Amino acid sequence: MDNAKGTAVAGLYDDLLVEILSCVPVKDVRRSKCVSKPWCDLITDPLHRKKLPQTLEGFFHGGPGGPYSYGHFTSLSGSGKSAPPVDPSFSFLTAKLPGVERMALLDSCNGLLLFGCIQDNKFGYIVCNPATEELVTVPASSSSCPFPPQLEENYDGNDGERYAHTYLMFDPVVSSRFHLLQFWMNTSGKVEVQMVHSYSSQTRAWSDRSSKLERGEEGGGWGLWGEFIIGFMCGKALVNGLLHFVVYHVEKHENLIVAVDGEAKICRIIRWHDKHGDNIPAFIDQSQGRLHCISTDLQFEDLQFQFTELSVWVLQDYDTQEWILKHNVSCSQLFGSLSCPFNDFDIVAIHPDHNSIFLAQHWNQKLVSYYMDGKELHALWSLGEDYLYITPYIPCFMELPVLATKD
């Protein structure tokens, strides 16, 4: 059969090739653009692109000078001046929900975004797909649910004494449904979880797991922990259908990684390899299908913790919990000094498809990427003054039945 003019591969129509590429890992799809100009045109075509696997596109960010946690977008495909894939002001939300007074971007997961909002003087949530402009509103878990501190009009980054942190959990490979996992925290005295709730888009209802929290039954498990701290600023990872996050067990002085399902049931506890506390798990994420953890070596000098070295670990075997050291980089290699205050930077993300990590430098408000293979540091863009939150974004072009239909 003669090849049609302009097709990428002789004997294959473009639509068939796109179907084949849709089953290929995103890293290989992006490499395929280098095969030839027809291949590049095929893969970058806006209509075909929607059917192909997506990867990290960039970061939403903002600060108290404007929207608290969004309003700006830094793209990875070039400079920060590149056109964002979606409107970072999310004007479609306020257009479809005219009663919304304030919004805060709380979380993202595989293309979906979670907002907290005040609508008609009531606190609730919005789950949306900005690529398709679909959305669904979710009520608060109860009338007494404390709303996120980001919705305070004069929020300064302090989470207060009592707040509810909510994770968004969505894996389009497994299901088109999403879950919200909510932890009510009290930090006024003894740090403790007061309530645990979960929301399913299938039932469109919250489940209160507090009774199992108190009794420590199987399916709850939290009641057996005593005093512990959830590392909400230490990232999260969706691996093997479970949501992973960092927990510090106060009584045992031990860092753990806890894996929960969509009902907030503890399904696995992963031990951190360093029991002496010298190598602290500062951030976790999913990369290339595996759980990754970035740890930091700290020294206490001049009444503050000084960062000296950063290490990237991968959970090589999920069942045996074998951690493998993937990469080391010193403070001097990253920032040009032997040490720096630990709170001078934030770890933002690990790239889901290649060996890069992203950092926010506080002293110059720059978002930078560090490429492990080449040991190269690149400045991406200035975040501006007083930014508070940075949220990664991976587009999802699927239309989901659990979200309301577009207008």
Residue pairs with C-beta under 8 A, 6 or more apart in sequence:
1 11
3 9
3 10
3 11
4 13
6 38
7 13
7 14
7 17
7 38
8 14
8 17
8 35
8 36
8 38
8 39
8 41
8 42
9 17
12 20
14 42
14 48
17 42
18 42
18 48
18 51
18 52
19 51
21 29
21 32
21 43
21 52
22 51
22 52
22 53
24 32
24 53
25 53
25 353
26 52
26 53
26 54
26 55
26 352
26 353
27 55
27 288
27 353
27 354
29 43
29 52
29 53
30 43
30 55
30 353
32 39
32 43
33 39
33 40
33 43
33 44
34 40
42 48
43 49
43 52
49 397
50 397
51 397
54 111
54 394
54 395
54 396
54 397
55 351
55 352
55 353
55 394
56 76
56 349
56 351
56 352
56 353
56 392
56 393
56 394
57 75
57 76
57 77
57 85
57 393
57 394
57 395
58 73
58 74
58 75
58 76
58 77
58 84
58 85
58 392
58 393
59 73
59 74
59 348
59 349
59 358
59 367
59 390
59 391
59 392
59 393
60 69
60 70
60 71
60 72
60 73
60 88
60 105
60 108
60 390
60 391
60 393
61 69
61 70
61 71
61 72
61 73
61 74
61 367
61 383
61 387
61 389
61 390
61 391
62 68
62 69
62 70
62 71
62 72
62 105
62 387
62 388
62 389
63 384
63 385
63 386
63 387
63 388
64 154
64 155
64 156
64 386
64 388
65 384
65 385
65 386
67 89
67 103
67 104
67 105
68 104
68 150
68 151
68 155
68 388
68 389
69 104
69 105
69 106
69 150
69 388
69 389
69 391
70 88
70 89
70 90
70 103
70 104
70 105
70 389
70 391
71 88
71 89
72 88
72 383
72 384
73 84
73 85
73 86
73 88
73 393
74 80
74 367
74 380
74 381
74 383
75 82
75 83
75 84
75 85
76 369
76 380
79 380
79 381
80 380
80 381
80 382
85 131
85 393
85 395
86 130
86 131
86 393
86 395
87 130
90 103
90 115
90 128
90 130
92 130
92 133
92 135
93 100
93 103
93 115
93 126
93 128
93 135
94 100
94 103
96 135
96 407
97 117
97 119
97 126
97 135
97 137
99 119
99 120
100 117
100 118
100 119
100 126
101 117
101 118
101 119
101 121
102 117
102 118
102 151
102 153
103 115
103 116
103 117
103 126
103 151
104 115
104 116
104 117
104 148
104 150
104 151
105 113
105 114
105 115
105 389
105 391
106 114
106 115
106 116
106 125
106 148
106 150
106 166
106 168
107 113
107 114
107 166
107 167
107 168
107 391
108 114
108 168
108 391
108 392
108 393
108 394
109 168
109 169
109 170
109 171
109 178
109 238
110 170
110 171
110 172
110 238
110 394
110 396
111 129
111 131
111 170
111 172
111 393
111 394
111 395
111 396
111 397
111 398
112 127
112 128
112 129
112 168
112 170
112 178
112 396
113 127
113 128
113 129
113 130
113 168
113 391
113 393
114 125
114 126
114 127
114 166
114 168
114 180
115 125
115 126
115 127
115 128
116 123
116 124
116 125
116 147
116 148
116 150
116 151
116 166
117 123
117 124
117 125
117 126
117 151
118 147
118 151
119 137
122 139
122 140
123 140
123 145
123 147
123 151
124 137
124 138
124 139
124 140
125 137
125 138
125 139
125 140
125 166
125 180
126 135
126 136
126 137
126 138
127 135
127 136
127 138
127 168
127 178
127 180
127 201
127 403
128 134
128 135
128 136
128 403
129 135
129 396
129 398
129 400
129 403
131 395
131 396
131 397
132 396
132 397
132 398
132 399
132 400
132 403
132 406
133 406
134 399
134 400
134 403
134 404
134 405
134 406
135 403
135 404
136 201
136 402
136 403
136 404
138 180
138 199
139 206
140 147
141 164
141 182
141 195
141 197
141 199
141 206
141 208
142 197
142 206
142 208
145 164
145 182
145 184
146 162
146 163
146 164
146 184
147 164
148 163
148 164
148 165
148 166
149 155
149 158
149 159
149 160
149 163
150 388
150 389
155 388
157 388
159 187
160 187
161 186
161 187
161 188
162 184
162 185
162 186
162 187
162 188
162 194
163 184
163 185
164 182
164 183
164 184
164 185
164 195
165 182
165 183
165 185
165 230
165 232
166 180
166 181
166 182
166 183
167 180
167 181
167 182
167 236
167 243
167 245
168 178
168 179
168 180
169 178
169 179
169 180
169 181
169 238
169 243
169 262
170 177
170 178
170 179
171 238
171 241
172 396
172 398
174 241
176 398
176 400
176 401
176 402
177 200
177 201
177 202
177 402
178 201
178 402
179 198
179 199
179 200
179 201
179 262
179 263
180 197
180 198
180 199
181 196
181 197
181 198
181 199
181 243
181 260
181 262
181 264
182 195
182 196
182 197
182 198
182 199
182 206
183 193
183 195
183 196
183 230
184 193
184 194
184 195
184 196
184 197
185 191
185 192
185 193
185 194
185 230
186 192
186 194
190 227
191 227
191 228
191 229
191 250
192 227
192 228
193 213
193 222
193 228
193 230
194 210
195 208
195 209
195 210
195 213
196 209
196 210
196 213
196 220
196 222
196 264
197 206
197 207
197 208
197 209
197 210
197 264
198 206
198 207
198 209
198 262
198 263
198 264
199 205
199 206
199 207
200 207
200 262
200 263
201 402
202 402
207 263
209 219
209 220
209 222
209 263
209 264
211 220
212 219
212 220
212 221
212 222
212 223
213 220
213 222
213 223
214 223
215 223
216 222
216 223
216 224
217 223
219 263
219 265
220 265
220 266
221 265
221 266
222 266
225 247
225 249
226 249
226 250
226 251
227 250
227 251
228 247
228 248
228 249
228 250
229 247
229 248
229 250
230 245
230 246
230 247
231 245
231 246
231 247
231 248
231 281
232 245
233 346
234 245
234 246
234 281
234 282
234 283
234 284
235 245
235 246
235 283
235 284
235 285
235 347
235 349
236 243
236 244
236 245
236 284
236 285
237 243
237 244
237 245
237 284
237 285
237 286
237 291
237 292
238 244
238 286
239 259
239 286
239 289
239 290
239 291
239 318
240 259
240 318
241 261
242 259
242 260
242 261
242 267
242 268
243 259
243 260
243 261
244 257
244 258
244 259
244 270
244 284
244 291
245 257
245 258
245 284
246 255
246 256
246 257
246 258
246 281
246 284
247 255
247 256
247 257
247 258
248 254
248 255
248 256
249 255
249 256
253 277
254 272
254 275
255 272
255 274
255 277
255 280
255 281
256 269
256 270
256 271
256 272
257 269
257 270
257 272
257 281
257 284
257 291
257 293
258 266
258 268
258 269
258 270
259 266
259 267
259 268
259 269
259 270
260 266
260 267
261 267
270 291
270 315
270 321
271 321
272 281
272 293
272 323
273 279
273 313
273 323
274 280
274 295
278 297
278 298
279 295
279 296
279 297
279 311
280 295
280 296
280 298
281 293
281 294
281 295
282 294
282 295
282 296
282 347
283 293
283 294
283 347
283 350
284 291
284 292
284 293
284 294
285 292
285 294
285 349
285 350
285 352
286 292
286 350
286 352
287 314
287 350
287 351
287 352
287 353
287 354
287 355
288 352
288 353
288 354
290 314
290 315
290 316
290 318
291 314
291 315
291 318
292 312
292 313
292 314
292 315
292 326
292 350
293 312
293 313
293 314
293 315
293 323
294 310
294 311
294 312
294 313
294 347
294 350
294 357
295 310
295 311
295 313
296 307
296 309
296 310
296 311
296 342
297 307
297 308
297 309
297 310
297 311
298 305
298 306
298 307
298 308
298 342
299 305
299 306
299 308
299 339
300 306
301 339
304 341
304 342
304 343
305 341
305 342
305 343
306 339
306 340
306 341
306 342
307 331
307 339
307 340
307 341
307 342
307 344
307 345
308 330
308 331
308 338
308 339
309 328
309 329
309 330
309 331
310 328
310 329
310 330
310 331
310 334
311 325
311 327
311 328
312 325
312 326
312 327
312 328
312 350
312 357
312 372
313 323
313 324
313 325
313 326
314 323
314 324
314 326
315 321
315 322
315 323
315 324
316 322
316 323
316 324
326 355
326 372
327 355
327 372
329 370
329 372
329 375
331 337
331 338
331 339
331 340
332 338
333 375
333 377
334 359
334 370
334 377
335 345
335 361
343 362
344 361
344 362
344 363
345 359
345 360
345 361
345 362
346 359
346 360
346 362
346 390
347 357
347 358
347 359
348 358
348 359
348 360
348 367
348 390
348 392
349 357
349 358
349 392
350 356
350 357
350 358
351 357
351 358
351 369
352 394
354 373
355 371
355 372
355 373
356 369
356 370
356 371
356 372
357 369
357 370
357 372
358 367
358 368
358 369
358 370
358 380
359 367
359 368
359 369
359 370
360 366
360 367
360 368
360 383
360 387
360 390
361 367
361 368
364 382
365 382
365 383
365 384
365 385
365 387
366 379
366 380
366 381
366 382
366 383
367 379
367 380
367 381
367 382
367 383
367 390
368 377
368 378
368 379
368 380
369 377
369 378
369 380
370 376
370 377
370 378
371 377
371 378
383 390
